Amino acid sequence: MKEPITSYVGLDIHKDSIAIAIAKAGRDAPQFIGTTVAQLAQVRKVLTRQKCTPSKTLVVYEAGPCGYGWARYLNTNGWRCEVISPAHVVRSAAGKAIKTDRRDALLLARESRAGNLTPIAVPDERDEAIRDLSRAREDAIAARLRARQQLKAMMLRHGRTYSGNAWTLAHERSLATVRFEHPAQQIAFDEYRQSVKDAHERCERLTQALREQCAGWRMGRVVEALMCLRGFDFIAAVTIIAELGDLNRFSHPRALMSYLGLVPSEHSSGNSRRQGAITRTGNRHARRILVESAWTYRYGAHVGREHQIRQQGQPKAIRDIAWKAQLRLTQRYRKLSLGRKMKATKVCVAVARELCGFIWDLARHVPVHQ
């Protein structure tokens, strides 16, 4: 049994400094300890100097660019540390007007003692490594898109448009025949082409590396099971699992939907109840993949050749869930778009929300090796 918490420590972590505040159990106001250098050992020394017992102390800090190394270090050394979701930290109007490291540290300590903070799941080093590789590929895709847009913009400025499908072999052959009269323009065009080529090769390298690294990943079987769903190729499946981690931590599909920000916002008072747009909280990478995958359910239910190949070797229970999802979601798409005349974007969000339930159900049937 865990010992009761007697000290609640709030850390406001930056690259070069850390502001530390402590709230003792009870109703006394939290105390600001001071600011120290951003070193793991130094934080541990400050907590020990303040007579904080590791087993009776809860340390919290907001998730941010400094990562999860602080939580891993403190937990490994016997301290209890949680990483807090910044979106769920309630700040007063005065707190928004005046924001300092001291105030942030005191707020975290006070709200931690009150139990008002929402901790997030801290991935282990293996899961975080796959997620970093997945996000590196996503950044490479965005860079390739920018490079292609820059090349097409130059072509458009000079009336050199291409009527066929862009970035195919035929398009590449067409680009190879483009010549400009002025040498400066030809140099610019060649540099744009080379930039597109380099960006594409970078995307291919990262995609291949992601496939190789996922072969021995502990969540690899979950990725393969997720690929049985319509609209989920390898990249979509690995992105979802890399961003969300072990889905068994969600007790109900509605918890997963809420975590991804796919539930409608609400402003209700008294007898009035008004729902608005989705909250868009949580992981935006996973939410984007879900909405993109939901577009595929605008067609009738069927299992194509590539989809059938992805389902080979999977248990019947997994394939049954995937087929049930197709029947349910394709019908749902038609009902909302044709019956209710909703916009396609809203329909996709609604389908993505229900798709979360089938993803959650699939993950329950696949054991995760620790």
MARBABA-275545 format. One record per residue (C-alpha): residue number from 1; chain; y, z, x; residue in one letter. Coordinates in nm, 3 decimals. Each point is the difference from the previous one (the first is absolute). Example, Ala and Ser with C-alpha at 12.3 -4.5 7.8 and 13.67 -1.06 7.14 Angstrom:
BEGIN
+-----+-----+---------+---------+---------+------+
! seq ! mol !       v !       w !       u ! type !
+-----+-----+---------+---------+---------+------+
!   1 !   A !  -0.450 !   0.780 !   1.230 !    A !
!   2 !   A !   0.344 !  -0.066 !   0.137 !    S !
+-----+-----+---------+---------+---------+------+
END
This chain:
BEGIN
+-----+-----+---------+---------+---------+------+
! seq ! mol !       v !       w !       u ! type !
+-----+-----+---------+---------+---------+------+
!   1 !   A !   0.000 !   0.000 !   0.000 !    M !
!   2 !   A !   0.344 !  -0.091 !   0.128 !    K !
!   3 !   A !   0.236 !   0.286 !   0.072 !    E !
!   4 !   A !   0.316 !   0.027 !  -0.217 !    P !
!   5 !   A !   0.310 !  -0.171 !   0.134 !    I !
!   6 !   A !   0.271 !   0.235 !   0.126 !    T !
!   7 !   A !   0.226 !  -0.249 !   0.182 !    S !
!   8 !   A !   0.116 !  -0.343 !  -0.120 !    Y !
!   9 !   A !   0.143 !  -0.218 !   0.275 !    V !
!  10 !   A !   0.209 !  -0.311 !  -0.062 !    G !
!  11 !   A !   0.042 !  -0.255 !   0.278 !    L !
!  12 !   A !   0.258 !  -0.279 !  -0.002 !    D !
!  13 !   A !  -0.142 !  -0.227 !   0.268 !    I !
!  14 !   A !   0.194 !  -0.265 !   0.190 !    H !
!  15 !   A !  -0.068 !  -0.198 !   0.315 !    K !
!  16 !   A !   0.181 !   0.243 !   0.233 !    D !
!  17 !   A !   0.037 !   0.322 !  -0.199 !    S !
!  18 !   A !  -0.164 !   0.220 !  -0.263 !    I !
!  19 !   A !   0.180 !   0.239 !  -0.234 !    A !
!  20 !   A !  -0.212 !   0.302 !  -0.095 !    I !
!  21 !   A !   0.038 !   0.235 !  -0.298 !    A !
!  22 !   A !  -0.228 !   0.281 !  -0.121 !    I !
!  23 !   A !  -0.033 !   0.154 !  -0.346 !    A !
!  24 !   A !  -0.195 !   0.324 !  -0.014 !    K !
!  25 !   A !  -0.214 !   0.080 !  -0.302 !    A !
!  26 !   A !   0.212 !   0.167 !  -0.265 !    G !
!  27 !   A !   0.348 !  -0.071 !  -0.127 !    R !
!  28 !   A !   0.205 !   0.025 !   0.319 !    D !
!  29 !   A !   0.207 !  -0.305 !   0.089 !    A !
!  30 !   A !  -0.158 !  -0.231 !   0.260 !    P !
!  31 !   A !   0.125 !   0.040 !   0.357 !    Q !
!  32 !   A !   0.107 !  -0.283 !   0.226 !    F !
!  33 !   A !  -0.155 !   0.054 !   0.343 !    I !
!  34 !   A !   0.175 !  -0.276 !   0.188 !    G !
!  35 !   A !  -0.050 !  -0.342 !   0.152 !    T !
!  36 !   A !  -0.242 !  -0.073 !   0.283 !    T !
!  37 !   A !  -0.117 !  -0.305 !   0.193 !    V !
!  38 !   A !  -0.259 !  -0.225 !  -0.162 !    A !
!  39 !   A !  -0.303 !   0.125 !   0.190 !    Q !
!  40 !   A !  -0.323 !   0.117 !  -0.157 !    L !
!  41 !   A !  -0.048 !   0.292 !   0.236 !    A !
!  42 !   A !   0.360 !   0.113 !  -0.050 !    Q !
!  43 !   A !  -0.039 !   0.024 !  -0.378 !    V !
!  44 !   A !  -0.313 !   0.205 !   0.042 !    R !
!  45 !   A !   0.184 !   0.230 !   0.242 !    K !
!  46 !   A !   0.288 !   0.052 !  -0.246 !    V !
!  47 !   A !  -0.238 !   0.090 !  -0.284 !    L !
!  48 !   A !  -0.185 !   0.246 !   0.222 !    T !
!  49 !   A !   0.331 !   0.159 !   0.107 !    R !
!  50 !   A !   0.089 !   0.051 !  -0.368 !    Q !
!  51 !   A !  -0.327 !   0.194 !  -0.042 !    K !
!  52 !   A !  -0.151 !  -0.259 !  -0.234 !    C !
!  53 !   A !  -0.376 !   0.041 !  -0.026 !    T !
!  54 !   A !  -0.171 !  -0.343 !  -0.002 !    P !
!  55 !   A !  -0.243 !   0.085 !  -0.280 !    S !
!  56 !   A !   0.280 !   0.144 !  -0.218 !    K !
!  57 !   A !   0.264 !  -0.267 !   0.064 !    T !
!  58 !   A !   0.054 !  -0.328 !  -0.183 !    L !
!  59 !   A !   0.199 !  -0.262 !   0.191 !    V !
!  60 !   A !   0.144 !  -0.299 !  -0.189 !    V !
!  61 !   A !   0.202 !  -0.305 !   0.094 !    Y !
!  62 !   A !   0.091 !  -0.322 !  -0.177 !    E !
!  63 !   A !  -0.192 !  -0.321 !   0.065 !    A !
!  64 !   A !   0.206 !  -0.235 !   0.213 !    G !
!  65 !   A !   0.009 !  -0.217 !   0.310 !    P !
!  66 !   A !  -0.130 !   0.280 !   0.225 !    C !
!  67 !   A !  -0.347 !  -0.036 !  -0.149 !    G !
!  68 !   A !  -0.285 !   0.246 !  -0.047 !    Y !
!  69 !   A !  -0.044 !   0.120 !   0.359 !    G !
!  70 !   A !   0.182 !   0.325 !  -0.073 !    W !
!  71 !   A !  -0.232 !   0.088 !  -0.287 !    A !
!  72 !   A !  -0.311 !  -0.087 !   0.199 !    R !
!  73 !   A !   0.112 !   0.207 !   0.299 !    Y !
!  74 !   A !   0.088 !   0.308 !  -0.206 !    L !
!  75 !   A !  -0.315 !  -0.017 !  -0.212 !    N !
!  76 !   A !  -0.215 !  -0.041 !   0.310 !    T !
!  77 !   A !   0.160 !   0.309 !   0.154 !    N !
!  78 !   A !  -0.069 !   0.221 !  -0.302 !    G !
!  79 !   A !   0.326 !  -0.043 !  -0.191 !    W !
!  80 !   A !   0.014 !  -0.119 !  -0.360 !    R !
!  81 !   A !   0.226 !  -0.303 !  -0.021 !    C !
!  82 !   A !   0.076 !  -0.239 !  -0.286 !    E !
!  83 !   A !   0.190 !  -0.327 !  -0.004 !    V !
!  84 !   A !   0.229 !  -0.019 !  -0.304 !    I !
!  85 !   A !   0.087 !  -0.302 !  -0.211 !    S !
!  86 !   A !   0.380 !  -0.051 !   0.030 !    P !
!  87 !   A !   0.014 !  -0.168 !  -0.341 !    A !
!  88 !   A !  -0.110 !   0.323 !  -0.171 !    H !
!  89 !   A !   0.246 !   0.234 !   0.171 !    V !
!  90 !   A !   0.259 !   0.098 !  -0.261 !    V !
!  91 !   A !   0.352 !   0.026 !   0.144 !    R !
!  92 !   A !   0.300 !   0.134 !  -0.186 !    S !
!  93 !   A !   0.322 !  -0.197 !  -0.040 !    A !
!  94 !   A !   0.165 !   0.219 !   0.263 !    A !
!  95 !   A !  -0.292 !  -0.055 !   0.234 !    G !
!  96 !   A !   0.042 !  -0.376 !  -0.031 !    K !
!  97 !   A !   0.371 !   0.024 !   0.075 !    A !
!  98 !   A !  -0.049 !   0.205 !   0.318 !    I !
!  99 !   A !  -0.312 !  -0.084 !   0.197 !    K !
! 100 !   A !  -0.072 !   0.166 !   0.335 !    T !
! 101 !   A !  -0.314 !   0.081 !   0.196 !    D !
! 102 !   A !   0.058 !   0.370 !  -0.065 !    R !
! 103 !   A !   0.020 !  -0.050 !  -0.377 !    R !
! 104 !   A !  -0.309 !  -0.222 !  -0.002 !    D !
! 105 !   A !  -0.208 !   0.254 !   0.193 !    A !
! 106 !   A !   0.113 !   0.286 !  -0.227 !    L !
! 107 !   A !  -0.075 !  -0.210 !  -0.308 !    L !
! 108 !   A !  -0.354 !  -0.075 !   0.116 !    L !
! 109 !   A !  -0.070 !   0.366 !   0.079 !    A !
! 110 !   A !   0.138 !   0.119 !  -0.334 !    R !
! 111 !   A !  -0.175 !  -0.266 !  -0.210 !    E !
! 112 !   A !  -0.325 !   0.054 !   0.186 !    S !
! 113 !   A !   0.006 !   0.369 !  -0.087 !    R !
! 114 !   A !   0.070 !  -0.091 !  -0.364 !    A !
! 115 !   A !  -0.291 !  -0.245 !  -0.007 !    G !
! 116 !   A !   0.220 !  -0.294 !  -0.096 !    N !
! 117 !   A !  -0.103 !  -0.240 !   0.277 !    L !
! 118 !   A !  -0.257 !  -0.279 !  -0.027 !    T !
! 119 !   A !  -0.216 !  -0.045 !   0.312 !    P !
! 120 !   A !  -0.140 !  -0.339 !   0.094 !    I !
! 121 !   A !  -0.341 !  -0.080 !   0.145 !    A !
! 122 !   A !   0.007 !  -0.015 !   0.380 !    V !
! 123 !   A !  -0.229 !  -0.278 !   0.129 !    P !
! 124 !   A !  -0.213 !   0.058 !   0.305 !    D !
! 125 !   A !   0.052 !  -0.202 !   0.316 !    E !
! 126 !   A !  -0.259 !  -0.265 !  -0.092 !    R !
! 127 !   A !   0.146 !  -0.072 !  -0.344 !    D !
! 128 !   A !   0.355 !  -0.001 !   0.133 !    E !
! 129 !   A !  -0.098 !  -0.248 !   0.272 !    A !
! 130 !   A !  -0.134 !  -0.247 !  -0.257 !    I !
! 131 !   A !   0.311 !   0.047 !  -0.211 !    R !
! 132 !   A !   0.226 !  -0.069 !   0.300 !    D !
! 133 !   A !  -0.192 !  -0.321 !   0.070 !    L !
! 134 !   A !   0.021 !  -0.102 !  -0.366 !    S !
! 135 !   A !   0.377 !   0.058 !  -0.006 !    R !
! 136 !   A !   0.040 !  -0.189 !   0.328 !    A !
! 137 !   A !  -0.163 !  -0.300 !  -0.167 !    R !
! 138 !   A !   0.228 !   0.041 !  -0.302 !    E !
! 139 !   A !   0.303 !  -0.002 !   0.230 !    D !
! 140 !   A !  -0.135 !  -0.311 !   0.172 !    A !
! 141 !   A !  -0.034 !  -0.176 !  -0.337 !    I !
! 142 !   A !   0.363 !   0.085 !  -0.079 !    A !
! 143 !   A !   0.111 !  -0.130 !   0.341 !    A !
! 144 !   A !  -0.193 !  -0.324 !  -0.054 !    R !
! 145 !   A !   0.166 !  -0.044 !  -0.338 !    L !
! 146 !   A !   0.344 !   0.043 !   0.155 !    R !
! 147 !   A !  -0.081 !  -0.250 !   0.276 !    A !
! 148 !   A !  -0.119 !  -0.256 !  -0.253 !    R !
! 149 !   A !   0.309 !   0.048 !  -0.214 !    Q !
! 150 !   A !   0.225 !  -0.053 !   0.302 !    Q !
! 151 !   A !  -0.176 !  -0.324 !   0.086 !    L !
! 152 !   A !   0.014 !  -0.128 !  -0.358 !    K !
! 153 !   A !   0.369 !   0.096 !  -0.021 !    A !
! 154 !   A !   0.082 !  -0.215 !   0.301 !    M !
! 155 !   A !  -0.198 !  -0.290 !  -0.144 !    M !
! 156 !   A !   0.183 !   0.034 !  -0.332 !    L !
! 157 !   A !   0.342 !   0.005 !   0.167 !    R !
! 158 !   A !  -0.075 !  -0.342 !   0.150 !    H !
! 159 !   A !  -0.173 !  -0.151 !  -0.302 !    G !
! 160 !   A !  -0.350 !   0.009 !   0.152 !    R !
! 161 !   A !  -0.204 !   0.132 !  -0.292 !    T !
! 162 !   A !  -0.377 !  -0.016 !  -0.047 !    Y !
! 163 !   A !  -0.140 !  -0.072 !  -0.346 !    S !
! 164 !   A !  -0.361 !   0.112 !   0.052 !    G !
! 165 !   A !  -0.159 !   0.343 !   0.042 !    N !
! 166 !   A !   0.175 !   0.190 !   0.276 !    A !
! 167 !   A !  -0.169 !   0.126 !   0.318 !    W !
! 168 !   A !  -0.314 !  -0.209 !  -0.038 !    T !
! 169 !   A !  -0.138 !  -0.230 !   0.271 !    L !
! 170 !   A !   0.179 !  -0.292 !  -0.164 !    A !
! 171 !   A !   0.325 !   0.197 !   0.010 !    H !
! 172 !   A !  -0.051 !   0.078 !   0.368 !    E !
! 173 !   A !  -0.057 !  -0.369 !   0.076 !    R !
! 174 !   A !   0.319 !  -0.083 !  -0.188 !    S !
! 175 !   A !   0.199 !   0.257 !   0.199 !    L !
! 176 !   A !  -0.130 !  -0.148 !   0.325 !    A !
! 177 !   A !   0.170 !  -0.331 !  -0.083 !    T !
! 178 !   A !   0.345 !   0.152 !  -0.067 !    V !
! 179 !   A !   0.265 !  -0.100 !   0.253 !    R !
! 180 !   A !   0.369 !   0.087 !   0.021 !    F !
! 181 !   A !   0.259 !  -0.219 !   0.170 !    E !
! 182 !   A !   0.191 !   0.282 !   0.169 !    H !
! 183 !   A !  -0.199 !   0.182 !   0.274 !    P !
! 184 !   A !   0.133 !   0.341 !  -0.107 !    A !
! 185 !   A !  -0.138 !  -0.044 !  -0.350 !    Q !
! 186 !   A !  -0.336 !  -0.115 !   0.135 !    Q !
! 187 !   A !  -0.020 !   0.309 !   0.219 !    I !
! 188 !   A !   0.078 !   0.224 !  -0.297 !    A !
! 189 !   A !  -0.262 !  -0.176 !  -0.213 !    F !
! 190 !   A !  -0.268 !   0.029 !   0.270 !    D !
! 191 !   A !   0.076 !   0.370 !   0.044 !    E !
! 192 !   A !  -0.032 !   0.057 !  -0.374 !    Y !
! 193 !   A !  -0.336 !  -0.179 !  -0.002 !    R !
! 194 !   A !  -0.124 !   0.202 !   0.294 !    Q !
! 195 !   A !   0.113 !   0.321 !  -0.170 !    S !
! 196 !   A !  -0.201 !  -0.093 !  -0.311 !    V !
! 197 !   A !  -0.306 !  -0.079 !   0.212 !    K !
! 198 !   A !   0.023 !   0.328 !   0.193 !    D !
! 199 !   A !   0.045 !   0.199 !  -0.321 !    A !
! 200 !   A !  -0.303 !  -0.167 !  -0.158 !    H !
! 201 !   A !  -0.218 !   0.066 !   0.305 !    E !
! 202 !   A !   0.109 !   0.364 !  -0.002 !    R !
! 203 !   A !  -0.106 !   0.032 !  -0.366 !    C !
! 204 !   A !  -0.339 !  -0.152 !   0.078 !    E !
! 205 !   A !  -0.057 !   0.236 !   0.295 !    R !
! 206 !   A !   0.086 !   0.307 !  -0.206 !    L !
! 207 !   A !  -0.219 !  -0.113 !  -0.290 !    T !
! 208 !   A !  -0.297 !  -0.048 !   0.232 !    Q !
! 209 !   A !   0.064 !   0.335 !   0.169 !    A !
! 210 !   A !   0.012 !   0.168 !  -0.340 !    L !
! 211 !   A !  -0.339 !  -0.146 !  -0.092 !    R !
! 212 !   A !  -0.151 !   0.117 !   0.328 !    E !
! 213 !   A !   0.141 !   0.353 !  -0.023 !    Q !
! 214 !   A !  -0.110 !   0.044 !  -0.362 !    C !
! 215 !   A !  -0.361 !  -0.085 !   0.090 !    A !
! 216 !   A !  -0.059 !   0.353 !   0.130 !    G !
! 217 !   A !   0.252 !   0.180 !  -0.219 !    W !
! 218 !   A !  -0.123 !   0.291 !  -0.209 !    R !
! 219 !   A !   0.173 !  -0.151 !  -0.307 !    M !
! 220 !   A !  -0.150 !  -0.344 !   0.060 !    G !
! 221 !   A !  -0.253 !   0.030 !  -0.285 !    R !
! 222 !   A !   0.279 !   0.087 !  -0.242 !    V !
! 223 !   A !   0.189 !  -0.312 !   0.110 !    V !
! 224 !   A !  -0.309 !  -0.215 !  -0.063 !    E !
! 225 !   A !  -0.047 !   0.154 !  -0.344 !    A !
! 226 !   A !   0.364 !  -0.062 !  -0.087 !    L !
! 227 !   A !  -0.040 !  -0.368 !   0.090 !    M !
! 228 !   A !  -0.230 !  -0.033 !  -0.301 !    C !
! 229 !   A !   0.305 !   0.026 !  -0.223 !    L !
! 230 !   A !   0.179 !  -0.316 !  -0.097 !    R !
! 231 !   A !   0.318 !  -0.057 !   0.198 !    G !
! 232 !   A !  -0.113 !   0.204 !   0.300 !    F !
! 233 !   A !  -0.084 !  -0.185 !   0.317 !    D !
! 234 !   A !  -0.051 !   0.181 !   0.329 !    F !
! 235 !   A !   0.371 !   0.041 !   0.076 !    I !
! 236 !   A !   0.085 !   0.136 !  -0.344 !    A !
! 237 !   A !  -0.295 !   0.241 !   0.001 !    A !
! 238 !   A !   0.062 !   0.137 !   0.349 !    V !
! 239 !   A !   0.371 !   0.042 !  -0.073 !    T !
! 240 !   A !  -0.073 !   0.209 !  -0.309 !    I !
! 241 !   A !  -0.250 !   0.225 !   0.175 !    I !
! 242 !   A !   0.203 !   0.031 !   0.321 !    A !
! 243 !   A !   0.305 !   0.109 !  -0.198 !    E !
! 244 !   A !  -0.172 !   0.229 !  -0.250 !    L !
! 245 !   A !  -0.283 !   0.144 !   0.209 !    G !
! 246 !   A !  -0.284 !   0.180 !  -0.174 !    D !
! 247 !   A !   0.049 !  -0.058 !  -0.373 !    L !
! 248 !   A !  -0.222 !   0.296 !  -0.086 !    N !
! 249 !   A !   0.302 !   0.225 !   0.056 !    R !
! 250 !   A !   0.133 !  -0.121 !  -0.336 !    F !
! 251 !   A !  -0.160 !   0.200 !  -0.279 !    S !
! 252 !   A !   0.078 !  -0.262 !  -0.267 !    H !
! 253 !   A !   0.110 !  -0.366 !  -0.012 !    P !
! 254 !   A !   0.330 !   0.107 !  -0.154 !    R !
! 255 !   A !   0.073 !   0.197 !   0.317 !    A !
! 256 !   A !  -0.045 !  -0.319 !   0.204 !    L !
! 257 !   A !   0.222 !  -0.197 !  -0.237 !    M !
! 258 !   A !   0.272 !   0.264 !   0.026 !    S !
! 259 !   A !  -0.033 !   0.017 !   0.379 !    Y !
! 260 !   A !   0.059 !  -0.375 !   0.027 !    L !
! 261 !   A !   0.305 !   0.012 !  -0.227 !    G !
! 262 !   A !  -0.152 !  -0.227 !  -0.263 !    L !
! 263 !   A !   0.066 !   0.235 !  -0.293 !    V !
! 264 !   A !   0.315 !  -0.038 !  -0.211 !    P !
! 265 !   A !   0.297 !   0.228 !   0.057 !    S !
! 266 !   A !   0.098 !   0.224 !  -0.289 !    E !
! 267 !   A !   0.323 !   0.154 !  -0.128 !    H !
! 268 !   A !  -0.076 !   0.223 !  -0.298 !    S !
! 269 !   A !   0.185 !   0.283 !  -0.165 !    S !
! 270 !   A !  -0.073 !   0.175 !  -0.328 !    G !
! 271 !   A !  -0.149 !  -0.244 !  -0.247 !    N !
! 272 !   A !   0.107 !  -0.309 !   0.194 !    S !
! 273 !   A !  -0.235 !  -0.164 !   0.249 !    R !
! 274 !   A !   0.100 !  -0.299 !   0.209 !    R !
! 275 !   A !  -0.208 !  -0.170 !   0.268 !    Q !
! 276 !   A !   0.150 !  -0.227 !   0.260 !    G !
! 277 !   A !  -0.111 !  -0.204 !   0.301 !    A !
! 278 !   A !  -0.281 !   0.114 !   0.226 !    I !
! 279 !   A !   0.084 !   0.280 !   0.241 !    T !
! 280 !   A !  -0.085 !  -0.198 !   0.318 !    R !
! 281 !   A !  -0.076 !   0.316 !   0.190 !    T !
! 282 !   A !  -0.284 !   0.030 !   0.247 !    G !
! 283 !   A !  -0.138 !  -0.270 !   0.227 !    N !
! 284 !   A !   0.181 !  -0.331 !  -0.041 !    R !
! 285 !   A !  -0.250 !  -0.194 !   0.215 !    H !
! 286 !   A !  -0.291 !   0.083 !  -0.230 !    A !
! 287 !   A !   0.212 !  -0.053 !  -0.311 !    R !
! 288 !   A !   0.093 !  -0.350 !   0.115 !    R !
! 289 !   A !  -0.363 !  -0.095 !   0.058 !    I !
! 290 !   A !  -0.100 !   0.126 !  -0.344 !    L !
! 291 !   A !   0.271 !  -0.195 !  -0.180 !    V !
! 292 !   A !  -0.085 !  -0.317 !   0.194 !    E !
! 293 !   A !  -0.370 !   0.041 !  -0.082 !    S !
! 294 !   A !   0.083 !   0.049 !  -0.368 !    A !
! 295 !   A !   0.129 !  -0.359 !  -0.017 !    W !
! 296 !   A !  -0.357 !  -0.131 !   0.035 !    T !
! 297 !   A !  -0.099 !   0.150 !  -0.335 !    Y !
! 298 !   A !   0.211 !  -0.251 !  -0.192 !    R !
! 299 !   A !  -0.304 !  -0.231 !   0.004 !    Y !
! 300 !   A !  -0.324 !   0.050 !  -0.190 !    G !
! 301 !   A !  -0.279 !   0.219 !   0.135 !    A !
! 302 !   A !  -0.231 !  -0.179 !   0.243 !    H !
! 303 !   A !  -0.166 !   0.048 !   0.340 !    V !
! 304 !   A !   0.089 !  -0.280 !   0.239 !    G !
! 305 !   A !  -0.182 !  -0.103 !   0.315 !    R !
! 306 !   A !   0.206 !   0.209 !   0.243 !    E !
! 307 !   A !  -0.007 !   0.296 !  -0.236 !    H !
! 308 !   A !  -0.379 !  -0.028 !  -0.023 !    Q !
! 309 !   A !  -0.030 !  -0.003 !   0.379 !    I !
! 310 !   A !   0.209 !   0.319 !   0.023 !    R !
! 311 !   A !  -0.230 !   0.172 !  -0.250 !    Q !
! 312 !   A !  -0.319 !  -0.077 !   0.192 !    Q !
! 313 !   A !  -0.184 !   0.313 !   0.114 !    G !
! 314 !   A !   0.200 !   0.234 !  -0.224 !    Q !
! 315 !   A !  -0.180 !   0.240 !  -0.238 !    P !
! 316 !   A !  -0.030 !  -0.098 !  -0.365 !    K !
! 317 !   A !   0.224 !   0.290 !  -0.104 !    A !
! 318 !   A !   0.284 !  -0.140 !   0.212 !    I !
! 319 !   A !  -0.044 !  -0.352 !  -0.138 !    R !
! 320 !   A !  -0.012 !   0.132 !  -0.356 !    D !
! 321 !   A !   0.330 !   0.184 !   0.045 !    I !
! 322 !   A !   0.159 !  -0.315 !   0.144 !    A !
! 323 !   A !  -0.117 !  -0.209 !  -0.296 !    W !
! 324 !   A !   0.113 !   0.265 !  -0.247 !    K !
! 325 !   A !   0.340 !  -0.007 !   0.166 !    A !
! 326 !   A !   0.020 !  -0.378 !  -0.043 !    Q !
! 327 !   A !  -0.086 !   0.016 !  -0.369 !    L !
! 328 !   A !   0.243 !   0.282 !  -0.067 !    R !
! 329 !   A !   0.296 !  -0.121 !   0.205 !    L !
! 330 !   A !  -0.012 !  -0.369 !  -0.094 !    T !
! 331 !   A !  -0.004 !   0.102 !  -0.366 !    Q !
! 332 !   A !   0.283 !   0.244 !   0.066 !    R !
! 333 !   A !   0.206 !  -0.270 !   0.170 !    Y !
! 334 !   A !  -0.041 !  -0.241 !  -0.293 !    R !
! 335 !   A !   0.078 !   0.268 !  -0.255 !    K !
! 336 !   A !   0.323 !   0.104 !   0.168 !    L !
! 337 !   A !   0.124 !  -0.348 !   0.091 !    S !
! 338 !   A !  -0.100 !  -0.188 !  -0.314 !    L !
! 339 !   A !  -0.019 !   0.275 !  -0.260 !    G !
! 340 !   A !   0.301 !   0.209 !   0.096 !    R !
! 341 !   A !   0.192 !  -0.280 !   0.176 !    K !
! 342 !   A !   0.074 !   0.222 !   0.299 !    M !
! 343 !   A !   0.144 !  -0.138 !   0.322 !    K !
! 344 !   A !  -0.256 !  -0.097 !   0.261 !    A !
! 345 !   A !   0.138 !   0.253 !   0.249 !    T !
! 346 !   A !  -0.043 !   0.288 !  -0.246 !    K !
! 347 !   A !  -0.347 !  -0.119 !  -0.092 !    V !
! 348 !   A !  -0.105 !  -0.001 !   0.366 !    C !
! 349 !   A !   0.125 !   0.354 !   0.050 !    V !
! 350 !   A !  -0.191 !   0.117 !  -0.309 !    A !
! 351 !   A !  -0.316 !  -0.172 !   0.123 !    V !
! 352 !   A !   0.048 !   0.146 !   0.350 !    A !
! 353 !   A !   0.025 !   0.346 !  -0.153 !    R !
! 354 !   A !  -0.336 !  -0.040 !  -0.175 !    E !
! 355 !   A !  -0.146 !  -0.159 !   0.312 !    L !
! 356 !   A !   0.055 !   0.335 !   0.174 !    C !
! 357 !   A !  -0.260 !   0.153 !  -0.230 !    G !
! 358 !   A !  -0.268 !  -0.247 !   0.104 !    F !
! 359 !   A !   0.084 !   0.044 !   0.369 !    I !
! 360 !   A !  -0.033 !   0.376 !  -0.042 !    W !
! 361 !   A !  -0.335 !  -0.046 !  -0.175 !    D !
! 362 !   A !  -0.131 !  -0.231 !   0.272 !    L !
! 363 !   A !   0.092 !   0.245 !   0.274 !    A !
! 364 !   A !  -0.202 !   0.276 !  -0.171 !    R !
! 365 !   A !  -0.320 !  -0.204 !   0.044 !    H !
! 366 !   A !   0.042 !  -0.051 !   0.376 !    V !
! 367 !   A !  -0.061 !   0.291 !   0.237 !    P !
! 368 !   A !   0.255 !   0.049 !   0.278 !    V !
! 369 !   A !  -0.134 !   0.112 !   0.337 !    H !
! 370 !   A !   0.210 !   0.262 !   0.176 !    Q !
+-----+-----+---------+---------+---------+------+
END
